[in-house]
Amino acid sequence: MKITFNKLAGTFCTFALAILFVPNSTAQCGGYRNQLPTHTNWHPQFGQARLLQTAIVAEGEDDNVSIVGFWHVKFVSDGISSGIPGGVPKGAEVDAGYSQWHSDGTEIMNSGGRAPNTGDFCLGVWAKIGQRQYKLNHFAAAWDPTKGPAGELIGPAHIQEEVTLAPSGDSFAGSFTINQYDEAGNLLVHLEGKITGTRINVYTPESSVF
């Protein structure tokens, strides 16, 4: 069963996916960086002079892969939701789309599960939180096209993701939460589930995105 946001009557926005909905991966630009050594890192030694061993791992040296790139993403419900009549069944695809994670720590998503007039683009920031692990903090603006001649703003959708990149760097998987608010800050919809991403490169055929 596939549930789109159009069917949910614009009650919540996607992360693009993050759509409804992001990470992403959370706020911060550029990922994890270890501090470089300075003169304040040296400690006084008594007796014969000797070298101190230090472990300094520069960004990127702990892995040969990066989240930066172009991704085909899918959001699948784990059956936990509120504010949606009848709920969202476990295993239902709630969104799918295209996401780009940039090297400056920002992210953008084009939701395939939302019509453009309901808000199908959203933006996020991400940080590296562990080895091949990333957190995304993502916001979207949801609209209800059925109200008024030009539609009506529902409010912000907050999408959060925590994902782990595969050792090959060609896919990632993790969890997401979506909270849709109205403009007064009232929580309208809560949704949880699993997100997967497949990297798109210059050789990716169209058959892989269906």
C-alpha positions as CSV (number, residue, x, y, z in Angstrom):
1,M,0.0,0.0,0.0
2,K,1.4,3.4,-0.9
3,I,0.3,6.5,0.9
4,T,1.1,9.9,-0.5
5,F,0.7,13.3,1.1
6,N,-1.9,14.2,-1.4
7,K,-4.0,11.4,0.0
8,L,-3.4,12.6,3.5
9,A,-4.9,16.0,2.4
10,G,-1.8,18.0,3.1
11,T,-1.9,17.3,6.8
12,F,1.8,17.1,7.0
13,C,4.7,18.1,4.9
14,T,7.6,16.0,3.7
15,F,11.1,16.2,4.2
16,A,11.8,16.1,0.6
17,L,11.5,13.2,1.3
18,A,12.8,14.4,2.9
19,I,9.4,15.5,2.0
20,L,7.4,15.4,4.7
21,F,8.6,15.3,5.3
22,V,16.0,17.0,7.4
23,P,19.9,15.4,8.8
24,N,20.9,15.1,8.2
25,S,21.7,13.5,9.0
26,T,21.2,17.8,11.9
27,A,22.5,21.1,12.1
28,Q,26.1,22.0,11.5
29,C,28.1,22.5,8.4
30,G,30.8,20.3,7.0
31,G,30.7,17.3,9.3
32,Y,33.0,16.2,12.1
33,R,36.4,17.7,12.5
34,N,39.1,16.8,14.9
35,Q,41.1,19.8,16.3
36,L,44.5,20.2,14.8
37,P,47.5,20.2,17.2
38,T,48.8,23.6,18.5
39,H,51.5,24.6,20.9
40,T,49.0,24.3,23.8
41,N,48.8,20.5,23.1
42,W,52.4,20.0,24.3
43,H,53.0,19.0,27.9
44,P,56.2,19.7,29.9
45,Q,58.4,16.6,30.3
46,F,61.1,16.1,32.9
47,G,64.3,14.1,32.3
48,Q,65.4,12.9,29.0
49,A,63.7,14.5,26.0
50,R,61.2,12.1,24.2
51,L,58.5,12.3,21.7
52,L,54.8,11.9,22.7
53,Q,52.7,9.7,20.5
54,T,49.4,11.3,19.4
55,A,46.5,10.1,17.4
56,I,45.2,12.7,15.0
57,V,42.6,11.7,12.5
58,A,41.7,14.3,10.0
59,E,38.2,14.5,8.5
60,G,37.7,11.8,5.9
61,E,40.6,9.6,7.1
62,D,38.3,7.4,9.2
63,D,36.4,6.4,6.1
64,N,36.9,6.4,2.4
65,V,33.2,7.2,1.7
66,S,31.1,10.3,2.2
67,I,27.3,11.1,2.4
68,V,27.9,14.0,-0.1
69,G,26.1,13.3,-3.3
70,F,22.8,12.7,-5.1
71,W,20.4,10.2,-3.6
72,H,17.1,8.4,-4.5
73,V,15.3,8.1,-1.1
74,K,12.3,6.2,0.2
75,F,10.4,6.7,3.5
76,V,8.5,3.7,4.9
77,S,6.2,3.9,7.9
78,D,7.0,1.7,10.9
79,G,3.4,1.9,12.0
80,I,3.8,4.6,14.6
81,S,1.8,7.7,13.8
82,S,-0.7,10.2,15.3
83,G,-3.0,12.8,13.9
84,I,-3.8,10.8,10.8
85,P,-7.3,9.3,10.6
86,G,-6.9,5.5,10.6
87,G,-3.1,5.8,11.1
88,V,-0.4,4.8,8.7
89,P,0.1,1.0,8.3
90,K,3.6,-0.5,8.9
91,G,5.4,-0.9,5.7
92,A,3.5,1.8,3.8
93,E,5.6,4.0,1.6
94,V,4.8,7.5,2.7
95,D,7.2,9.4,0.4
96,A,10.0,9.0,-2.1
97,G,12.1,11.5,-4.0
98,Y,15.5,12.9,-4.7
99,S,17.9,14.4,-2.1
100,Q,21.2,16.1,-2.4
101,W,23.7,16.3,0.5
102,H,26.2,19.0,0.0
103,S,29.8,19.3,1.2
104,D,29.0,22.5,3.1
105,G,26.6,20.6,5.4
106,T,23.4,21.6,3.7
107,E,20.8,19.3,2.1
108,I,17.8,19.8,-0.3
109,M,15.1,17.3,-1.2
110,N,12.5,17.1,-4.0
111,S,9.5,15.1,-2.8
112,G,7.9,12.8,-5.3
113,G,5.0,12.1,-3.0
114,R,3.7,15.7,-2.9
115,A,2.2,18.0,-5.5
116,P,4.2,21.2,-6.1
117,N,1.4,23.4,-4.8
118,T,1.5,21.6,-1.4
119,G,5.2,22.2,-1.0
120,D,7.4,19.6,-2.6
121,F,10.8,21.1,-1.8
122,C,12.4,21.3,1.6
123,L,15.8,22.1,3.1
124,G,18.0,20.7,5.8
125,V,21.4,20.7,7.5
126,W,23.5,17.7,8.5
127,A,26.4,16.7,10.7
128,K,28.6,13.6,11.0
129,I,28.0,12.0,14.4
130,G,30.1,8.8,14.1
131,Q,31.8,6.5,11.6
132,R,29.7,6.7,8.5
133,Q,26.8,8.0,10.7
134,Y,25.0,11.2,10.0
135,K,22.2,13.3,11.5
136,L,19.9,15.5,9.4
137,N,17.7,18.4,10.7
138,H,15.2,19.3,8.0
139,F,12.3,21.7,7.7
140,A,9.5,22.1,5.1
141,A,6.6,24.4,4.6
142,A,3.3,22.5,4.1
143,W,0.3,24.0,2.2
144,D,-3.3,23.0,1.9
145,P,-4.4,23.7,-1.7
146,T,-8.1,23.2,-1.0
147,K,-8.4,26.4,1.1
148,G,-8.8,29.7,-0.7
149,P,-8.0,30.5,-4.3
150,A,-4.3,30.3,-3.7
151,G,-4.2,27.7,-0.9
152,E,-3.4,28.2,2.7
153,L,-0.2,27.6,4.7
154,I,-0.5,24.8,7.2
155,G,2.8,25.4,9.0
156,P,6.3,23.9,9.4
157,A,7.1,20.3,9.1
158,H,10.1,19.1,11.1
159,I,11.9,16.1,9.7
160,Q,14.8,14.5,11.5
161,E,16.9,11.6,10.2
162,E,19.7,9.5,11.5
163,V,21.4,7.3,8.9
164,T,24.4,5.1,8.4
165,L,26.2,5.0,5.2
166,A,27.2,1.5,3.8
167,P,30.9,0.8,3.6
168,S,30.7,0.9,-0.2
169,G,29.2,4.4,0.0
170,D,26.5,3.5,-2.5
171,S,23.5,3.3,0.0
172,F,22.4,4.4,3.4
173,A,19.7,3.4,5.8
174,G,18.3,4.7,9.1
175,S,15.3,6.2,10.8
176,F,13.2,9.3,10.5
177,T,10.6,11.2,12.4
178,I,8.2,13.8,11.0
179,N,6.3,16.4,13.1
180,Q,3.8,18.7,11.3
181,Y,2.8,21.8,13.2
182,D,0.4,24.6,12.5
183,E,1.5,28.2,12.6
184,A,0.6,28.5,16.3
185,G,3.0,25.7,17.2
186,N,0.4,23.0,17.8
187,L,1.5,19.5,16.8
188,L,-0.9,18.1,14.1
189,V,0.8,15.0,12.9
190,H,3.6,12.7,14.2
191,L,5.1,9.9,12.0
192,E,8.0,7.6,12.4
193,G,9.7,5.1,10.0
194,K,12.7,3.9,8.2
195,I,14.5,5.8,5.4
196,T,16.8,4.3,2.7
197,G,18.9,6.0,0.1
198,T,20.5,4.8,-3.1
199,R,23.3,6.8,-4.6
200,I,22.8,8.2,-8.1
201,N,25.8,8.8,-10.3
202,V,26.5,9.6,-13.9
203,Y,26.0,5.9,-14.8
204,T,22.7,5.3,-13.0
205,P,20.0,4.1,-15.3
206,E,16.4,5.3,-15.1
207,S,15.2,1.8,-14.1
208,S,16.9,2.1,-10.7
209,V,14.6,5.0,-9.5
210,F,11.3,3.3,-9.9
